[in-house]
Amino acid sequence: MTAGTTLTEAGERLRERGVDEPELNAQWLLAAAMGVERLRLLAEPDLPVTPAALKTFRRHLALKERGLPLAYILGWQDFRNIRLKVDRRVLVPRPETEELAGIAAGFLKGRGAEPAAMDYGAGSGAIGLSLAAEFPGLRLTALEKSPEAIACAAENALALGLETRVRFLAASALEPRGERFDLIVSNPPYIPSGVIPGLSPEVLSEPRLALDGGADGLIVARMLARNAPGRLKPGGALIMELGEAQARALLAGMPAAVWPEKKALKDFRGVERFVYAVTGRNNG
């Protein structure tokens, strides 16, 4: 078997089963099985596939056909400037969340050499760890409800050499009083409970705790908007990722007296997905 023939057959199988981006998924799975770069498979379609690699590839292809996320099969996911371990304990980081981290990074550039940030609902640690890797002086607190997710994020911090710069806290909510931060950034669960049963098998294989945002999807986001002012320094920011049409709904309930600067930002598809809110300079 050659790489080209294997990819053609695999792409057709995945397409027949309704898998999104069948060719790309097949390429990543075969590259991992062969231990080569994905683009090499495209440049060298006659590259032979060893029997051992073919066996691994077919096993992983079957998992993909059953709806398992690619990141769970590979065991990792690239996120901005870092590579993360990703498995069933955590949500798979999406491109939109990379955008969220980029917005957060833009804010932190104006907050001095040693800013303090909280990654609320840290999951795999994607947002917070990418910021810590980008800002050597950042003091990061990663708050997460799931013990399994905290364990995964701590493993990622260790693998990235960031373990001494991150404090992991287990908590089910953001307390309204306590240590203050320059930034609270979050990708909270925001899918309405009633929508979840109809989601794709890929999404349903991810932790429900990281998906379910209550009746209208905003129960966690509202809690953050309510309690964040007491945890932010003057001029500090709350930056969140939400679902389509949710950002403006949340912003409407955030008083201008508390949040003098507040706006919805669009993602790369033009969807108003991000809440960007900054407290007043006399906050506190």
N, C-alpha and C positions, 0 to 999 in steps of 0.2 A: 504494500500500500504506500502511496505517496501522500504528501501533505495536501496537495491540490485535490486529489480524488477523495480523500477522507473528509476534507472540508465541504466539498460539494454534496456528498451524501448526507453529512450531518446537518448542513444547512437546510436541506429539503425535509429531513425528519422533523427538525424543530419548527419549520414553517407550517408543516401539516398539523402540528399540535398547537398552533396559535401562539408560539413564543415570540415576543417582541425581539427585533433585531437578531434574527436567527443566525445570520452569517457571522456577526460580531461575537455572539456568544460562543459559537463553534470555534472561532479563532482563538479566543482566550482559553478555552478548555483544552484545545489541542496544544497550544503553546506551553501551557502549564504541564501537561502530561509529558511533553518532549523535553522540557527544560530549556526552551529557546525563547527569544523575543517574538512577540506576536507578528511584527512586521516582517520578520524573516520568512515566515510561512507564505506571505504574499509575494515576496521577492524571489523565493526559491520553491515554487510549487512542486518540483520533482524531488524535494527532500524526502528521503525514506523515513517511514514511521516504523520504529521497532515493535516487535510483538508485545513487549512489556508496556511501552507507551500506549499502544493501541488498546490494550486491555484496560489500563487506567482511564483513558479517554472515554471508552464506551461505558464504563461504570459511571463516570461523571456526567456523560451525556444523558444517561437514563435518569439521573437525579434532576437534571435541567428539564427534561421532558415532563417530569412530575410536578414541576413548578417551584423548585427550590431556587432561591436567588443565587446568582452567579457568585457573589461575594462569599456566601456560605460554603459553596463548593470549593472555591479557591482557597478560602480561609483568610483572605485579606482584601482590603480595599484601599486604593490610593485616594488621598484627600488633600487637596492643595499641595502643601510642601512635605507631607509625611505619608507613610504607609502604615495602616492600622490592621491589627488582628480583628477580624469580624466573624462572629458566629451567632448561633441561635439565641444567645444571651442578650443581644443588642440589635437595635434597628440598623439597617444598612444605610450609611450616609448617602444622601442624594446630591446631585449637582446644585440644586437650589440651596442646600445647606452650606455648600462651599461658597456660594454667593453671600449667604448670611455671615459666614466667618470673614469674608472679604470686607463687608460693610463694617463689622466690628473692628477689624484691623485698621481701617481708615479712621475710625473714631479714636482709637488708642494712640495713634501717631501724634495727636495733639494733647496728650495727657501726661507728659513728663517721662523721665527715664525709668521710673519704677511704679507703673500703674498697678492697681489691684483689680482683678476681674473675677466674676463668678460665672461659671458655665452651669446653668440650672437644667437638670435633666440630662446629665452629661452623656449617658449611654456609653458608647465606645470611647468617649473622650475626644471625639473628632474635632469639635469646635475649639475647646479649650486648649488641647495639646497642640493644635496647629498654631494658635496664637502664642503659646509659650515658646514654640520653636522659632517663631518669627521675632518675638520681643524678649531678648535675654534678661531684661530686668523685670519682666512681668511676674507678679505674685498671683497665682491662680488657685481658686477654690472650686472644686468640682462637686456639685451637690446632686445626688441621685437617690431615688427611692428604692430601686432594685439592687439587692446585694450582689446578684449575679452580674449585673451591668458594672457595678463598682469594681468587681474583681477583674472584669475584662479591661476596663479603662486603666486600672492600676498596672496590668500586664503591659498595656501599650505604653504607659508612661515609662516603665522600666526598660522596655525595648528601645525606646527613643532617647534614653538617658536623661529624662526629665523628672524622674521620681522625686528628687529632692526639692523640686520647685512647685509641686502640686500637692494640695491638701484635699483629700477625699472625705466627704461627709455624707452620711446616710440620713436622709430626712424626707418626709412625705410632702412638705410644703415649705415655702419661703416665709420665715418668721418676719413680722413687720418691724422688729427692732433687733439691733445687733451690729456686728461689724459692718462698716460701710465700704463700698466699692466705687471705683470709677465707672465700671461697666458691669451690667448684668446682661448676659446674652443667653438666649434659649431657643431651642427648637422643641417646644412642648407638644404633647399629644394634641392634635387638633381635628381629628376625624370624628364627625358626629356618630354616636353609638349606633344609631339605626342604619347607617350606611355600611358599617364594617362587614356584615355577613355577605354583602354582594361584591366585595373586593376580590381581586385576582388571587389565585393560589399563592403566588409569590409573596404578596403583601400579607396574606393570612398566615404565612409561616413565620412572620416576625412577631416579637412580643406584643401582646395586646395592650399591655401597660403603656407602651411607647406610642400607641396609635389612638386610643380611645380618649377623646376630649369631652365626653359627656353629651347631653342631648343636642346641643348646637355646636359642639366642638370647641367651645371657648371657656370651659370651666377652669382649666389651669391657667390660661392666658389672663383671664380676669383676676385671678388670685395674684398673679405676678404684677399686673398693673396696679392693683390695690396696695400691695405690700412693698413694692420696690422703692417708692419714695423714701421710706424709712431706712433703706439699706444702701442708698446711693449718696455719694458725696455731692456737694454743690456742683451743678453743671454735669452731673453724671448721666449716663444713658442706659435706657432699657431698649434692647434690640431683639426682636423676635421674628421667627418665621411662622406664618400661618397659612391656612388654606385660602382658596379663591373666594373673594368677597368678604373675608373675615376681618382683614386689617382695618378697613374703614368702620366696620361695626364696632370693633374694640375701641378704636380711637375716639369714636363719638361719646363714649362713656368715660374718657380720661379728661378730667377738668383742666382747662387751660391755666388756671391759677397754680396748679402743681406742675404741669407739663407745658411751659410756655413755647417750647419747640416740639411739635409732634407732626408726623407725616407718614403716609404709606409710600413705600418704595416698590418699584416693579422688578420682577425677575427677568431673566433673559428671554422669556417668552412673552413679556409684556403684561404679565399678571401682577396686580397689586398684592404682593405676598408678604412684605416685610413691614413691621411696625418699628419706627425709629422715633423715640421720645426722649427728650432731654429735660432734666429738672432745672429749676431756677437757680441762679447763683446764690440765693439766700436759703437754699434747701437745707434743712437741719433744725 
